[in-house]
Amino acid sequence: MSIKPKLPIHCPSCESQLKVTQLSCENCQTVVNGNFPLPLLLQLSKEEQEFILAFFLSSGSLKQMAQQMNISYPTVRNKLDDIITHIQQHQKEE
């Protein structure tokens, strides 16, 4: 099993948020340089991203997610509320 490299979102030296400065096409070798912010969802932690994906795949059913994760509905609801707050904080910063 190969390990996928994790996309860093914070500087390992000073913890500032990283920006994307280069994109490249593997097909034609085109390279685009600039200073692009990470999309909002990529600024969230891996755990938050996985929760959002599970929420999406369960068609937004917190009850279903609670059953799948083997935790209580209020716990799932609290996790969702925390992620919403985190996203709102990111939006205010932009």
N, C-alpha and C positions, 0 to 999 in steps of 0.2 A: 504494500500500500504506500503510495507516494503522498507526501505532505504538501498541501498547497501553501505557498507563502501568504502570510497575512498582510493585507494592505495597511501600512501604518497610517494613522490619522493624526498623531502627535509627534513632535520632534523628540527623539530619544535624549537629546541634550538638555533642552529647556522646557519641554512639554507644551510649546506653542503649537497651534493647529497648523498642519501642513497644507500646502496647496499643490495642485497638479500643474506641472510646468511643461510637460511634453507628452504627446500622444503619438502613437505610430501605428501604421497599417502593416500587418504581417504579409498581406497579399502583394501590395505594390511598393512597399517600403517608404510611402509618404510619411513625413514627420511634420507635426504641427507643434509649434512652440508658443507659449504664452504663460499667463498666470491665472489659472482657473480655480475657483473654490470647489471643494468636494461637494457633491450633491448632499442635501440634507440627510437622507437616509444613511449615507456612508459615514456621516459624522457621529452616528449613534454607535454604542458598543455592540459587539458581536451578539451578546445576549439579547439586547433590545431588537436588533435586526432579526434574530431568530424568532423572537416573540411575535413581531409584526408579520413575518412570513407564516407562522402557525395561525395567527389571527385571520389572515387572508385565506389560507387553505381550508380553514374551518368555516368559511363564509361569514366571518364575524361573530360566530357563536361562542361566547365566553363559557357557556355551559358545556359545550362540546370540548373546548380547550381544557377546562377543569378536569373533565373525565379523562382525557388523553394524557394530561400531565400528572394525574393522580394527586391533585391539590384542590382545595376548596374554591368555590366560585368567588367569594370575597377576596381571596388571595390573588386570583387572576384579575379581578376587577382593579385591585390596588396596583398591580404591575402595569396594567394598561393606563391607569391614571398617572402613574409616575412617568411613563414614556410620553404621554401627552404633555405633561408639564415640561419635560426635557426638550421636546420638539418646540414648544412655545418659547422657551428660553433661547433656543438657537435662532428662531425666526426673529426675535427682538434684536439679536446681535447683528443680523444681516442688514 
